[in-house]
Amino acid sequence: RGSEDGPRLHKRFRCTTGRNNNGTKLREGDLKTPNGVYFFRGILEDDQLPSKYGVRAFTMDYPNDFDRLRHKTGSGIWLHAVDEDGRVEKNYDTEGCVVVTNADIRELSSYITLWDTPIIVDDSLRIDTPDQYDSARNKVLDFITTWRTSWEQERLDEYMACYDERFIGYGRTKAQHRAHKKRLNGMYKKIDVDLTDISVYAFHNYLVVSFNQEYRSDRYHSRGRKKLYLTRDGDGFRILSERISRM
């Protein structure tokens, strides 16, 4: 939960994860829980589920774009409840899902907005000082500002320098994305891009930045919730992929 001094721990919930806790998830059926930043994309209720899933399940977007880059496979990774609460007392007792009690998933549901609320899966939680938090966040926001202003001002070289060479997005490679933006720059006399409600989620060597985006040109207008998946590049960042859900 956010505060003036950055995120703070609000509450702890007991969970159990994949039976195989030896290293990161790589493939379908390895019984490992993937580590990373994921988003909830669907909800299944009691009458839609086999009894072992308890009263509710939230589906997750594993594998994400970083996982696909590493050729990781698998599906059906969920946050769900249980048929017997005692299962949650065992440290590793799932086929790869994150599992909590029925009571806890009901409480957690009040915090979850589909496609917007993340679940960050890792072996430990690090709490930064307010100064560390502000410094790290400001570096990301400075990068996002450079990306946005170069887009608005049609500085194509500066804009494309924000992208990883392995960029994947909208079915385009980096070269195809450049050609697409160059064509649009030739069509539009003016571009305005407004970003609000910016959230930054970090996990080791990558980050996910989520925000509301309003785009206006003299010929086109759109609004949506966008996610940028960032890789670290020395002390800076590059965009590996981007996705938008139209509003």
HELIX and SHEET records of a PDB file:
HELIX    1   1 ASP A   46  GLN A   48  5                                   3    
HELIX    2   2 SER A   51  TYR A   53  5                                   3    
HELIX    3   3 ASP A   65  LEU A   69  1                                   5    
HELIX    4   4 ASP A   85  GLU A   89  5                                   5    
HELIX    5   5 ASN A  102  SER A  109  1                                   8    
HELIX    6   6 PRO A  130  GLU A  152  1                                  23    
HELIX    7   7 LEU A  156  MET A  160  1                                   5    
HELIX    8   8 LYS A  174  MET A  187  1                                  14    
SHEET    1   A 2 THR A  17  GLY A  18  0                                        
SHEET    2   A 2 TYR A  92  THR A  94  1                                        
SHEET    1   B 5 VAL A  98  VAL A  99  0                                        
SHEET    2   B 5 TRP A  78  HIS A  80  1                                        
SHEET    3   B 5 ARG A  56  MET A  60 -1                                        
SHEET    4   B 5 GLY A  36  GLU A  45 -1                                        
SHEET    5   B 5 PRO A 118  VAL A 121 -1                                        
SHEET    1   C 5 TYR A 163  ILE A 168  0                                        
SHEET    2   C 5 GLY A 236  ARG A 246  1                                        
SHEET    3   C 5 HIS A 221  ASP A 233 -1                                        
SHEET    4   C 5 TYR A 206  SER A 217 -1                                        
SHEET    5   C 5 ILE A 191  PHE A 203 -1                                        
END                                                                             
